[in-house]
Amino acid sequence: EDMLRILQASQVSPDTLILEITEEPCHISRDMVETVELLLRLGVRIAIDDLGAGSGNARPWKFPHSVLKLDRRLLQKQSLPALTSHLVLARQGRVDVVIEGVETAQQMATARRFARDAGFRNILIQGFHDGYVPMPLETLLTFCKGKRLGVPTFENVA
């Protein structure tokens, strides 16, 4: 109810909003699931954040979502089988994927290769690889002038 009021009062289009929920919420109640399902029906996108950072169990797959954010740790060599599994499940579930923590050319190549092998044509990349690093506010404001912000850019992996 609060979210609906906020959306109406702010005149924000629901399809421009992505709410992030960490991999393992403390308690998933029926009310929480129903609320998330309502938000999804309204067009709000729900992202499961940091998948792979926690215990790695299957609970996030039982929770309604439209975006999966894979933790940077899945790009490490010992975690690549888990990265493959999550990408395959995401492809089967038809959800968008964000691979977090891509900071080097090697990590970018790994993310692209594994996403392509899982059948994705496009993925979202989050990290400092493209030079987007933390910066002072004045530098950020200059950097953002004239840029179209708030719309994710997909990395073509085909």
WOVENRA-V637581 format. One record per backbone hydrogen bond with DSSP energy under -0.5 kcal/mol. NH is the residue of the N-H (numbers start at 1). CO is the residue of the C=O. If there is no record, write none. Layout:
NH,CO ; NH,CO
This chain:
5,1 ; 6,2 ; 7,3 ; 8,4 ; 9,5 ; 10,6 ; 11,7 ; 12,7 ; 16,13 ; 17,14 ; 19,45 ; 21,47 ; 23,49 ; 25,22 ; 29,27 ; 33,29 ; 34,30 ; 35,31 ; 36,32 ; 37,33 ; 38,34 ; 39,35 ; 40,36 ; 41,37 ; 42,38 ; 43,39 ; 43,40 ; 44,39 ; 45,17 ; 47,19 ; 47,45 ; 48,67 ; 49,21 ; 49,47 ; 51,69 ; 53,50 ; 61,58 ; 62,58 ; 62,59 ; 63,60 ; 66,46 ; 67,46 ; 68,96 ; 69,48 ; 70,68 ; 70,98 ; 71,51 ; 74,71 ; 75,72 ; 76,73 ; 79,76 ; 80,76 ; 80,77 ; 82,79 ; 83,79 ; 84,80 ; 85,81 ; 86,82 ; 87,83 ; 88,84 ; 89,85 ; 90,86 ; 91,87 ; 92,88 ; 93,89 ; 94,90 ; 94,91 ; 95,90 ; 96,66 ; 98,68 ; 99,124 ; 100,70 ; 100,98 ; 101,126 ; 102,126 ; 103,101 ; 108,104 ; 109,105 ; 110,106 ; 111,107 ; 112,108 ; 113,109 ; 114,110 ; 115,111 ; 116,112 ; 117,113 ; 118,114 ; 119,116 ; 120,115 ; 123,155 ; 124,97 ; 125,153 ; 126,99 ; 129,102 ; 131,128 ; 133,131 ; 140,136 ; 141,137 ; 142,138 ; 143,139 ; 144,140 ; 145,141 ; 145,142 ; 147,144 ; 149,147 ; 152,150 ; 154,152 ; 155,123 ; 156,154 ; 157,121 ; 158,121
